[in-house]
Structure formats: C-alpha cells, structure tokens
C-alpha cells in the first residue's frame, strides 16, 4: 500500500504543479495568441496537454479509489482524497471541457475568461489534494 500511496502522492503533486502553470501562465496567454491562428493553437494545446494530463489523472483516480477502499491506515483521509479527485474530474468535464469546445472554433474572449475562472476550482482542489496527501505522508512516515 505504501508504494500505491507514493504513486498517488506523486501524481497529485505533479498535477498540482501543472495546474498552477496552466492557471497562471498558459490560459491567460490565450488572450495574446494571434486570432487568425487561435483555432490551430487550441487544437495543438488540447492534443499535447492530453498526452500529459490524462495518464496522470488516471493514475491519481485509480490509486485514490484503491486507497479509499483498501488502505489500512487513515482510510477516512484517503476517502476525502478520493472525493477531492472526483470533484476535480467533475469540474474538468462540466466546466473546462465546454469552454475548450467553444474556443476550439476560434478566439472567444468570454470563453477564455470562463476557462480561467473555472480553472480556479481545479487549482484550489489540486492544491487541497496535494496538501492532504502531504499530511497523510507525514502521518505514515514521521
């Protein structure tokens, strides 16, 4: 179980760092892309970021499920972690994906702003998940 937890911790920390870069740098930069090139840039972004994000999110989700139902130590904290991960997935599919679909046709300032503001939820949740995982690590190893 420790190895699985370490995998979960690593995925959460990686995704937390990535979402902060996306929130502070990448999404705001969408406002500065040449409008005639925007749809191409958006398609490239969606494809390439998926190669990075999807495997890490699947690792985090799968390991969170197993830890929530099979961990022999601080199981209630692992359940809380799973709830946070499920909220991240819900936010991704119900808030972020629709905005990405809107801007995949071309630049839309309002949709980019909604993408940025909606992503604050995931940024907060991944930060919370990472802090929770660090707390669990401290309880396990200290």
ZALO-312108 format. One record per atom (N, C-alpha, C, O): residue in one letter; x, y, z. Coordinates in Angstrom, 3 decimals, always signed. Last residue first. Layout:
A;X;Y;Z .
...
***
This chain:
X;+6.367;+9.849;+9.507 .
X;+7.011;+10.591;+10.596 .
X;+6.610;+10.017;+11.949 .
X;+7.053;+10.512;+12.985 .
X;+4.953;+8.385;+7.602 .
X;+6.414;+8.246;+7.663 .
X;+7.093;+9.029;+8.782 .
X;+8.298;+8.877;+8.982 .
X;+2.165;+8.806;+7.942 .
X;+2.710;+7.473;+7.653 .
X;+4.181;+7.386;+8.013 .
X;+4.613;+6.427;+8.654 .
X;+1.864;+11.519;+8.388 .
X;+1.319;+10.571;+9.363 .
X;+1.904;+9.173;+9.178 .
X;+2.111;+8.447;+10.150 .
X;+3.065;+12.500;+6.083 .
X;+3.649;+12.819;+7.376 .
X;+3.148;+11.843;+8.452 .
X;+3.912;+11.403;+9.310 .
X;+1.246;+11.550;+4.185 .
X;+2.638;+11.094;+4.151 .
X;+3.312;+11.348;+5.496 .
X;+4.050;+10.496;+5.990 .
X;-1.009;+13.062;+4.908 .
X;-1.034;+11.603;+5.046 .
X;+0.390;+11.047;+5.070 .
X;+0.705;+10.176;+5.880 .
X;+0.014;+15.592;+4.190 .
X;-0.374;+15.322;+5.576 .
X;-0.410;+13.809;+5.833 .
X;+0.097;+13.334;+6.849 .
X;+0.256;+15.232;+1.463 .
X;+1.461;+15.512;+2.248 .
X;+1.193;+15.226;+3.726 .
X;+2.048;+14.682;+4.425 .
X;-2.449;+14.928;+0.832 .
X;-1.514;+13.809;+0.601 .
X;-0.211;+13.999;+1.375 .
X;+0.358;+13.033;+1.884 .
X;-3.398;+17.493;+1.447 .
X;-3.921;+16.323;+2.149 .
X;-2.968;+15.135;+2.014 .
X;-2.718;+14.423;+2.986 .
X;-1.964;+18.952;-0.454 .
X;-1.736;+19.193;+0.972 .
X;-2.238;+18.026;+1.817 .
X;-1.588;+17.621;+2.780 .
X;-3.126;+17.873;-2.786 .
X;-1.686;+17.751;-2.542 .
X;-1.361;+17.954;-1.064 .
X;-0.568;+17.206;-0.493 .
X;-5.775;+18.648;-2.493 .
X;-5.442;+17.223;-2.573 .
X;-3.969;+17.007;-2.277 .
X;-3.608;+16.055;-1.586 .
X;-5.490;+21.453;-2.557 .
X;-6.017;+20.799;-1.361 .
X;-5.660;+19.321;-1.343 .
X;-5.283;+18.788;-0.299 .
X;-4.570;+21.715;-5.179 .
X;-3.739;+22.194;-4.070 .
X;-4.180;+21.523;-2.768 .
X;-3.348;+21.080;-1.977 .
X;-6.740;+20.735;-6.549 .
X;-5.476;+20.001;-6.622 .
X;-4.504;+20.458;-5.537 .
X;-3.707;+19.663;-5.039 .
X;-8.635;+22.741;-5.787 .
X;-8.836;+21.334;-5.411 .
X;-7.537;+20.531;-5.490 .
X;-7.255;+19.731;-4.598 .
X;-7.549;+25.124;-6.896 .
X;-7.795;+25.002;-5.458 .
X;-7.873;+23.534;-5.041 .
X;-7.251;+23.130;-4.059 .
X;-7.558;+24.351;-9.594 .
X;-6.316;+24.779;-8.955 .
X;-6.438;+24.657;-7.440 .
X;-5.535;+24.145;-6.778 .
X;-10.270;+23.892;-10.049 .
X;-9.326;+22.768;-10.114 .
X;-8.008;+23.116;-9.444 .
X;-7.402;+22.264;-8.793 .
X;-11.147;+26.557;-9.680 .
X;-11.696;+25.461;-8.863 .
X;-10.732;+24.287;-8.860 .
X;-10.408;+23.746;-7.803 .
X;-9.884;+27.956;-11.650 .
X;-9.523;+28.243;-10.254 .
X;-10.019;+27.137;-9.329 .
X;-9.386;+26.825;-8.320 .
X;-11.130;+27.330;-13.978 .
X;-9.937;+26.551;-13.636 .
X;-9.449;+26.841;-12.220 .
X;-8.687;+26.058;-11.653 .
X;-13.048;+29.273;-14.214 .
X;-13.455;+27.912;-13.852 .
X;-12.281;+27.056;-13.418 .
X;-12.428;+26.161;-12.586 .
X;-11.436;+31.416;-15.051 .
X;-12.124;+31.479;-13.755 .
X;-12.580;+30.097;-13.299 .
X;-12.502;+29.786;-12.111 .
X;-10.465;+30.438;-17.553 .
X;-9.545;+30.857;-16.485 .
X;-10.252;+30.835;-15.126 .
X;-9.718;+30.291;-14.159 .
X;-12.854;+29.970;-18.923 .
X;-11.872;+28.902;-18.785 .
X;-10.933;+29.204;-17.611 .
X;-10.649;+28.335;-16.787 .
X;-13.938;+32.505;-18.919 .
X;-14.624;+31.448;-18.172 .
X;-13.703;+30.257;-17.951 .
X;-13.766;+29.606;-16.908 .
X;-12.075;+33.735;-20.631 .
X;-12.223;+34.210;-19.250 .
X;-12.921;+33.167;-18.380 .
X;-12.538;+32.966;-17.228 .
X;-12.609;+32.276;-22.938 .
X;-11.276;+32.191;-22.335 .
X;-11.342;+32.657;-20.886 .
X;-10.735;+32.044;-20.008 .
X;-15.240;+33.129;-23.404 .
X;-14.987;+31.714;-23.131 .
X;-13.606;+31.515;-22.498 .
X;-13.450;+30.673;-21.614 .
X;-14.774;+35.856;-23.920 .
X;-15.615;+35.455;-22.782 .
X;-15.369;+33.992;-22.405 .
X;-15.298;+33.657;-21.222 .
X;-13.204;+35.744;-26.264 .
X;-12.662;+36.316;-25.029 .
X;-13.460;+35.888;-23.806 .
X;-12.879;+35.588;-22.763 .
X;-12.583;+33.414;-28.445 .
X;-13.782;+33.941;-27.802 .
X;-13.336;+34.422;-26.425 .
X;-13.116;+33.614;-25.522 .
X;-11.124;+32.201;-31.402 .
X;-10.983;+33.009;-30.187 .
X;-12.324;+33.546;-29.733 .
X;-13.104;+34.067;-30.531 .
X;-12.456;+29.032;-32.506 .
X;-11.799;+30.316;-32.697 .
X;-11.813;+31.100;-31.402 .
X;-12.445;+30.699;-30.425 .
X;-13.285;+26.538;-31.913 .
X;-13.743;+27.110;-33.186 .
X;-13.054;+28.420;-33.515 .
X;-13.064;+28.867;-34.662 .
X;-12.410;+26.076;-29.399 .
X;-11.794;+25.268;-30.458 .
X;-12.204;+25.770;-31.840 .
X;-11.543;+25.461;-32.831 .
X;-13.861;+27.473;-27.585 .
X;-12.717;+28.164;-28.190 .
X;-12.009;+27.323;-29.244 .
X;-11.099;+27.811;-29.913 .
X;-15.826;+25.529;-26.951 .
X;-16.190;+26.835;-27.519 .
X;-15.006;+27.487;-28.223 .
X;-15.144;+27.994;-29.336 .
X;-14.284;+23.482;-25.857 .
X;-15.033;+23.238;-27.088 .
X;-15.432;+24.551;-27.755 .
X;-15.383;+24.671;-28.979 .
X;-13.355;+24.729;-23.561 .
X;-12.387;+24.337;-24.593 .
X;-13.095;+24.074;-25.917 .
X;-12.570;+24.404;-26.980 .
X;-15.798;+24.924;-22.244 .
X;-15.114;+26.149;-22.662 .
X;-14.055;+25.851;-23.723 .
X;-13.878;+26.622;-24.666 .
X;-16.418;+22.186;-21.750 .
X;-17.289;+23.022;-22.599 .
X;-16.621;+24.319;-23.075 .
X;-16.862;+24.758;-24.200 .
X;-14.122;+21.462;-20.101 .
X;-14.322;+20.886;-21.436 .
X;-15.272;+21.737;-22.287 .
X;-14.964;+21.994;-23.451 .
X;-14.535;+22.922;-17.652 .
X;-13.406;+23.177;-18.546 .
X;-13.657;+22.671;-19.972 .
X;-13.420;+23.396;-20.938 .
X;-17.063;+22.040;-16.515 .
X;-16.691;+23.452;-16.648 .
X;-15.621;+23.677;-17.714 .
X;-15.785;+24.532;-18.585 .
X;-17.429;+19.288;-16.630 .
X;-18.608;+20.148;-16.681 .
X;-18.286;+21.633;-16.836 .
X;-19.150;+22.408;-17.246 .
X;-14.897;+18.077;-16.563 .
X;-15.836;+17.726;-17.621 .
X;-17.030;+18.664;-17.730 .
X;-17.589;+18.821;-18.815 .
X;-13.562;+19.356;-14.384 .
X;-12.937;+19.230;-15.701 .
X;-13.991;+19.025;-16.784 .
X;-13.982;+19.716;-17.803 .
X;-15.354;+18.984;-12.283 .
X;-15.032;+20.336;-12.738 .
X;-14.430;+20.309;-14.140 .
X;-14.758;+21.147;-14.980 .
X;-15.186;+16.184;-12.091 .
X;-16.461;+16.834;-12.405 .
X;-16.222;+18.246;-12.933 .
X;-16.827;+18.650;-13.926 .
X;-12.477;+15.867;-11.378 .
X;-12.977;+15.292;-12.627 .
X;-14.291;+15.951;-13.044 .
X;-14.488;+16.244;-14.224 .
X;-12.541;+17.187;-8.898 .
X;-11.661;+17.670;-9.977 .
X;-12.153;+17.158;-11.327 .
X;-12.238;+17.913;-12.295 .
X;-14.268;+15.512;-7.504 .
X;-14.669;+16.904;-7.755 .
X;-13.822;+17.527;-8.867 .
X;-14.328;+18.301;-9.679 .
X;-12.649;+13.250;-7.365 .
X;-13.908;+13.184;-8.122 .
X;-14.449;+14.580;-8.426 .
X;-15.024;+14.804;-9.491 .
X;-10.633;+14.262;-5.697 .
X;-10.306;+13.858;-7.071 .
X;-11.573;+13.783;-7.921 .
X;-11.568;+14.209;-9.076 .
X;-12.119;+14.625;-3.328 .
X;-11.491;+15.772;-3.994 .
X;-11.183;+15.441;-5.449 .
X;-11.444;+16.252;-6.338 .
X;-12.773;+11.953;-2.790 .
X;-13.837;+12.932;-3.024 .
X;-13.273;+14.153;-3.752 .
X;-13.891;+14.656;-4.691 .
X;-10.201;+10.913;-2.324 .
X;-10.988;+10.438;-3.468 .
X;-12.106;+11.423;-3.795 .
X;-12.357;+11.698;-4.968 .
X;-9.571;+12.281;+0.049 .
X;-8.775;+12.484;-1.158 .
X;-9.514;+12.051;-2.406 .
X;-9.467;+12.731;-3.431 .
X;-11.458;+11.130;+1.756 .
X;-11.516;+12.572;+1.476 .
X;-10.725;+12.900;+0.210 .
X;-11.166;+13.708;-0.607 .
X;-10.403;+8.557;+1.762 .
X;-11.750;+8.781;+1.210 .
X;-11.928;+10.258;+0.879 .
X;-12.487;+10.599;-0.163 .
X;-8.015;+9.066;+3.069 .
X;-7.970;+8.603;+1.670 .
X;-9.335;+8.768;+1.002 .
X;-9.415;+9.082;-0.185 .
X;-9.040;+9.703;+5.554 .
X;-8.329;+10.740;+4.795 .
X;-8.198;+10.351;+3.326 .
X;-8.262;+11.207;+2.443 .
X;-10.111;+7.265;+6.314 .
X;-11.014;+8.414;+6.172 .
X;-10.345;+9.556;+5.401 .
X;-11.015;+10.291;+4.675 .
X;-7.835;+5.643;+6.598 .
X;-8.724;+5.433;+5.462 .
X;-9.658;+6.622;+5.248 .
X;-9.966;+6.955;+4.104 .
X;-5.399;+5.527;+8.100 .
X;-6.094;+6.792;+7.823 .
X;-7.034;+6.704;+6.606 .
X;-7.025;+7.562;+5.724 .
X;-4.605;+2.377;+6.856 .
X;-4.193;+3.471;+7.729 .
X;-4.832;+4.770;+7.231 .
X;-4.792;+5.056;+6.034 .
X;-5.102;+0.559;+4.954 .
X;-5.207;+0.077;+6.326 .
X;-4.822;+1.160;+7.335 .
X;-4.725;+0.889;+8.532 .
X;-7.045;+0.941;+2.014 .
X;-5.946;+1.393;+2.874 .
X;-6.181;+0.916;+4.297 .
X;-7.314;+0.876;+4.777 .
X;-9.196;+0.339;+0.429 .
X;-8.346;-0.764;+0.881 .
X;-7.215;-0.345;+1.800 .
X;-6.494;-1.199;+2.316 .
X;-10.643;+2.527;-0.427 .
X;-11.388;+1.334;-0.028 .
X;-10.529;+0.204;+0.523 .
X;-11.059;-0.784;+1.029 .
X;-8.841;+4.545;-0.999 .
X;-10.057;+4.868;-0.245 .
X;-10.747;+3.627;+0.293 .
X;-11.368;+3.671;+1.356 .
X;-6.935;+3.239;-2.599 .
X;-6.576;+3.684;-1.251 .
X;-7.814;+3.965;-0.406 .
X;-7.830;+3.653;+0.785 .
X;-8.456;+2.864;-4.950 .
X;-7.922;+1.720;-4.204 .
X;-7.590;+2.115;-2.769 .
X;-7.931;+1.396;-1.830 .
X;-9.028;+5.547;-5.658 .
X;-10.090;+4.570;-5.422 .
X;-9.579;+3.412;-4.565 .
X;-10.206;+3.036;-3.575 .
X;-6.433;+6.563;-6.014 .
X;-7.305;+7.141;-4.987 .
X;-8.453;+6.197;-4.645 .
X;-8.815;+6.058;-3.477 .
X;-5.542;+5.109;-8.195 .
X;-4.891;+4.886;-6.903 .
X;-5.721;+5.474;-5.761 .
X;-5.711;+4.937;-4.654 .
X;-7.309;+6.168;-10.170 .
X;-7.273;+4.740;-9.843 .
X;-6.666;+4.467;-8.477 .
X;-7.208;+3.687;-7.694 .
X;-6.672;+8.964;-10.094 .
X;-8.027;+8.464;-9.854 .
X;-8.011;+7.002;-9.414 .
X;-8.624;+6.642;-8.410 .
X;-3.915;+9.007;-10.699 .
X;-4.412;+9.600;-9.454 .
X;-5.792;+9.047;-9.109 .
X;-6.051;+8.699;-7.956 .
X;-3.929;+7.748;-13.202 .
X;-3.153;+7.174;-12.097 .
X;-3.683;+7.700;-10.766 .
X;-3.878;+6.935;-9.821 .
X;-5.504;+9.603;-14.601 .
X;-5.966;+8.223;-14.446 .
X;-5.229;+7.511;-13.315 .
X;-5.836;+6.756;-12.556 .
X;-3.882;+11.873;-14.502 .
X;-5.199;+11.902;-13.859 .
X;-5.745;+10.499;-13.654 .
X;-6.384;+10.228;-12.637 .
X;-1.692;+10.950;-16.000 .
X;-1.509;+11.320;-14.589 .
X;-2.849;+11.351;-13.856 .
X;-2.940;+10.904;-12.712 .
X;-2.855;+10.517;-18.574 .
X;-2.251;+9.411;-17.807 .
X;-2.106;+9.731;-16.316 .
X;-2.369;+8.878;-15.469 .
X;-3.889;+13.246;-19.088 .
X;-4.757;+12.059;-18.978 .
X;-4.080;+10.905;-18.231 .
X;-4.691;+10.354;-17.316 .
X;-1.703;+15.121;-19.257 .
X;-2.672;+15.145;-18.166 .
X;-3.434;+13.824;-18.008 .
X;-3.600;+13.343;-16.887 .
X;-0.130;+14.599;-21.542 .
X;+0.487;+14.770;-20.228 .
X;-0.527;+14.524;-19.114 .
X;-0.246;+13.811;-18.151 .
X;-1.855;+14.413;-23.647 .
X;-0.802;+13.396;-23.530 .
X;-0.139;+13.430;-22.153 .
X;+0.351;+12.412;-21.665 .
X;-3.297;+16.769;-23.344 .
X;-3.940;+15.484;-23.043 .
X;-2.922;+14.368;-22.871 .
X;-3.106;+13.477;-22.041 .
X;-1.585;+18.640;-24.327 .
X;-1.805;+18.639;-22.882 .
X;-2.478;+17.338;-22.465 .
X;-2.256;+16.854;-21.355 .
X;-1.748;+18.017;-27.095 .
X;-0.496;+17.838;-26.352 .
X;-0.697;+17.803;-24.844 .
X;-0.048;+17.018;-24.153 .
X;-4.476;+18.543;-27.779 .
X;-3.839;+17.260;-28.056 .
X;-2.630;+17.042;-27.148 .
X;-2.510;+15.997;-26.508 .
X;-4.900;+21.189;-26.908 .
X;-5.756;+20.096;-26.414 .
X;-5.092;+18.738;-26.628 .
X;-5.143;+17.878;-25.749 .
X;-2.891;+22.597;-28.412 .
X;-2.902;+22.581;-26.943 .
X;-3.680;+21.377;-26.418 .
X;-3.178;+20.630;-25.579 .
X;-3.793;+22.167;-31.026 .
X;-2.480;+21.684;-30.617 .
X;-2.401;+21.570;-29.094 .
X;-1.908;+20.577;-28.558 .
X;-6.229;+23.525;-30.883 .
X;-6.207;+22.097;-31.219 .
X;-4.883;+21.463;-30.790 .
X;-4.862;+20.355;-30.255 .
X;-5.292;+26.132;-30.323 .
X;-6.157;+25.434;-29.371 .
X;-6.163;+23.931;-29.639 .
X;-6.106;+23.143;-28.695 .
X;-3.886;+26.735;-32.670 .
X;-3.186;+26.689;-31.389 .
X;-3.996;+25.896;-30.365 .
X;-3.442;+25.082;-29.626 .
X;-6.018;+26.723;-34.499 .
X;-4.906;+25.768;-34.645 .
X;-4.153;+25.619;-33.323 .
X;-3.825;+24.506;-32.910 .
X;-7.524;+28.849;-33.490 .
X;-8.123;+27.505;-33.563 .
X;-7.038;+26.440;-33.696 .
X;-7.127;+25.378;-33.079 .
X;-5.678;+31.079;-33.746 .
X;-6.162;+30.602;-32.459 .
X;-6.697;+29.170;-32.516 .
X;-6.349;+28.356;-31.660 .
X;-4.731;+32.479;-35.832 .
X;-4.053;+31.218;-35.533 .
X;-4.652;+30.494;-34.336 .
X;-4.186;+29.419;-33.956 .
X;-6.095;+34.840;-35.857 .
X;-6.177;+34.007;-37.060 .
X;-5.567;+32.629;-36.843 .
X;-5.860;+31.701;-37.597 .
X;-5.324;+35.966;-33.407 .
X;-6.700;+35.472;-33.590 .
X;-6.827;+34.552;-34.806 .
X;-7.591;+33.587;-34.775 .
X;-2.410;+35.207;-31.712 .
X;-2.945;+35.795;-32.943 .
X;-4.299;+35.145;-33.253 .
X;-4.401;+33.922;-33.348 .
X;-2.736;+35.259;-28.203 .
X;-2.451;+34.490;-29.421 .
X;-3.109;+35.191;-30.609 .
X;-4.226;+35.700;-30.507 .
X;-3.479;+36.396;-25.863 .
X;-2.411;+37.053;-26.622 .
X;-2.019;+36.305;-27.898 .
X;-1.073;+36.690;-28.584 .
X;-5.247;+34.892;-24.434 .
X;-5.692;+36.223;-24.856 .
X;-4.677;+36.911;-25.773 .
X;-5.005;+37.920;-26.397 .
X;-3.775;+32.688;-23.691 .
X;-4.721;+32.536;-24.793 .
X;-5.214;+33.890;-25.305 .
X;-5.559;+34.020;-26.479 .
X;-2.432;+33.324;-21.389 .
X;-1.732;+33.582;-22.646 .
X;-2.664;+33.427;-23.853 .
X;-2.382;+33.969;-24.921 .
X;-4.079;+32.320;-19.378 .
X;-4.078;+33.772;-19.649 .
X;-3.402;+34.130;-20.976 .
X;-3.760;+35.123;-21.610 .
X;-3.332;+29.505;-19.675 .
X;-4.664;+30.001;-20.041 .
X;-4.687;+31.518;-20.250 .
X;-5.274;+31.971;-21.232 .
X;-0.467;+29.614;-18.849 .
X;-0.950;+29.095;-20.127 .
X;-2.316;+29.656;-20.523 .
X;-2.448;+30.229;-21.605 .
X;-0.076;+30.932;-16.266 .
X;+0.652;+31.241;-17.489 .
X;-0.117;+30.870;-18.754 .
X;-0.377;+31.713;-19.612 .
X;-1.737;+30.197;-14.147 .
X;-1.033;+31.489;-14.100 .
X;-0.392;+31.894;-15.420 .
X;-0.187;+33.083;-15.665 .
X;-2.872;+27.700;-14.882 .
X;-3.689;+28.804;-14.373 .
X;-2.997;+30.153;-14.492 .
X;-3.614;+31.139;-14.895 .
X;-0.683;+26.140;-15.698 .
X;-1.773;+26.399;-16.638 .
X;-2.581;+27.619;-16.193 .
X;-2.935;+28.468;-17.010 .
X;+0.742;+26.126;-13.321 .
X;+1.355;+26.689;-14.533 .
X;+0.269;+27.034;-15.551 .
X;+0.306;+28.091;-16.181 .
X;-1.134;+24.824;-11.684 .
X;-0.709;+26.190;-11.358 .
X;-0.052;+26.863;-12.560 .
X;-0.270;+28.052;-12.794 .
X;-1.245;+22.338;-12.896 .
X;-2.437;+23.191;-12.957 .
X;-2.109;+24.627;-12.575 .
X;-2.736;+25.557;-13.084 .
X;+1.341;+21.329;-12.343 .
X;+0.916;+21.578;-13.722 .
X;-0.274;+22.532;-13.779 .
X;-0.307;+23.435;-14.616 .
X;+1.265;+21.029;-9.568 .
X;+2.232;+21.932;-10.192 .
X;+1.811;+22.311;-11.598 .
X;+1.912;+23.471;-11.997 .
X;-0.807;+19.109;-9.448 .
X;-0.929;+20.395;-8.761 .
X;+0.032;+21.417;-9.380 .
X;-0.365;+22.544;-9.677 .
X;+0.284;+16.957;-10.807 .
X;-0.877;+17.637;-11.369 .
X;-1.114;+18.997;-10.714 .
X;-1.574;+19.931;-11.371 .
X;+2.391;+16.305;-9.012 .
X;+2.668;+16.646;-10.409 .
X;+1.517;+17.449;-10.997 .
X;+1.732;+18.494;-11.611 .
X;+0.919;+15.682;-6.704 .
X;+1.876;+16.796;-6.686 .
X;+2.209;+17.258;-8.101 .
X;+2.298;+18.457;-8.363 .
X;-0.567;+13.463;-7.644 .
X;-1.235;+14.665;-7.137 .
X;-0.299;+15.872;-7.150 .
X;-0.694;+16.962;-7.564 .
X;+1.452;+11.634;-8.328 .
X;+0.509;+12.107;-9.348 .
X;-0.158;+13.405;-8.897 .
X;-0.295;+14.340;-9.686 .
X;+2.663;+11.266;-5.789 .
X;+3.429;+11.804;-6.918 .
X;+2.510;+12.364;-7.996 .
X;+2.759;+13.449;-8.522 .
X;+0.542;+10.116;-4.343 .
X;+1.149;+11.374;-3.910 .
X;+1.888;+12.042;-5.070 .
X;+1.746;+13.243;-5.297 .
X;+0.244;+7.730;-5.812 .
X;-0.849;+8.691;-5.700 .
X;-0.331;+10.073;-5.324 .
X;-0.722;+11.077;-5.921 .
X;+2.734;+6.534;-5.338 .
X;+2.302;+6.800;-6.714 .
X;+1.195;+7.857;-6.722 .
X;+1.212;+8.772;-7.546 .
X;+2.549;+6.276;-2.570 .
X;+3.620;+7.098;-3.145 .
X;+3.297;+7.463;-4.597 .
X;+3.564;+8.585;-5.029 .
X;+0.426;+4.458;-2.413 .
X;+0.271;+5.809;-1.880 .
X;+1.329;+6.745;-2.462 .
X;+1.024;+7.887;-2.809 .
X;+1.670;+2.237;-3.543 .
X;+0.497;+2.809;-4.197 .
X;+0.261;+4.239;-3.707 .
X;-0.066;+5.124;-4.498 .
X;+3.626;+1.819;-1.616 .
X;+4.028;+2.115;-2.988 .
X;+2.875;+2.758;-3.748 .
X;+3.076;+3.707;-4.506 .
X;+2.023;+1.211;+0.610 .
X;+2.891;+2.398;+0.625 .
X;+3.319;+2.800;-0.780 .
X;+3.369;+3.987;-1.100 .
X;+0.812;-1.200;+0.000 .
X;+0.000;+0.000;+0.000 .
X;+0.858;+1.268;+0.000 .
X;+0.452;+2.289;-0.556 .
***
